[in-house]
């Protein structure tokens, strides 16, 4: 992932989180946690793909770790609903994907 894409995604996630901070603090915390786990997931995915290209080997625990990162915000929202909103965590997980679709749509035109 390019640095400018990471900055753009982070700026959008932070802006959405600040907007929801005035509505409900738990939604804002869920968005931030979901976004953080989503970005870590993308980082690990890119690192594993680079490792496969260079050495034709992959880490044994890479796939389960990445799947656990996607489940972590939702689980935290279920276990601690007074601190993290489940829907906010889901929205935070989806922010990079939605921005990717928007970017590809704009570039297609």
N, C-alpha and C positions, 0 to 999 in steps of 0.2 A: 504494500500500500504506500502510495506516495505521501510525502509529508504534508503537501497542501490539502490532500483529501482528508487526512487525519485531522488537520486543523479545522477544516470546514465542518466535518462531522462533529467534532468537539464543540465548535461554536453553536451549531444548531441544537445539540443536546443540552448545552448549558442554557441557551436562550429558552428552550421549552421548559426546562427545569425551573428556571427563575419565574417564568409565567405561572406555572402551577404552584410555585412556592406561596404565592398569595392566596391560592385557592385551598390547598391542603399540603401540608409538609410531607405526609407519607407518600403522596403521589410523586412529589419532587425527588424524594429519596429513592423511590422505585425506579424512576427514569434514570437517575445517575448510576445506580447499581447495575441495571440492565445494560446501559450503554458501556459501562466499564467492562463488564463480562463479555459483551459482544466484541469490543475492540481487542481484548485479550485473545478471544477465540480466533479472530482474523489474524492476529500476529502469529499465533501458534500454527495456524493453517499455512501461512506463507512460509514460515520457517521450515515446516515439514516438507512442503513442496520443493523448496530450494535444496533441502537435504536429499530428496529423492533424485533431483536432477543432477546434483554433483556426485553423490556416492551410490546411487541406486539402492539406498537403504532407508528405512523409515523407523521411527521410534515405536517400540512395542506398545507403549501406554499413551500414545498421542491421541488416538481416536476416543478412547474412554474419557480422557482428561478434557478434550474439547466438548464432548457431549455433557459432561458434568458442569462445565462452565456455562452452558446454555440453560441447564436446569437449576443452577444455583440461585439466580434472582427470584425465580418462581417459587422455589422451596422456601427461601427466606421470607418471601411475602406471605406464604401460607403459615409459616411458623411464628412470625412476628407481624401480625396485621396492624398492630398499633404503631409500628415504626416504618414498615415498607408496604406499599400498596402493590397488589399482584398485577393489576392492570397497568400501573405505572411501570413496573418491571418489564412487562411484556412490550409496552411501548418503547422502552429504552432498548430492548433487544432488536426491535424492528427499525429504529431510526437509521442505522447505516444501510440497511437493505432498501428502504424507501428512497433514501438519497441516491443510492446507486441506480435505481430505476429512473428517477428523475433525470439524473445526469446522462444516462444512456438515451433517454427520450430526447433531451435537448441536443445532444451530439448527432442524433440521427437526422434531425432537421437541417 
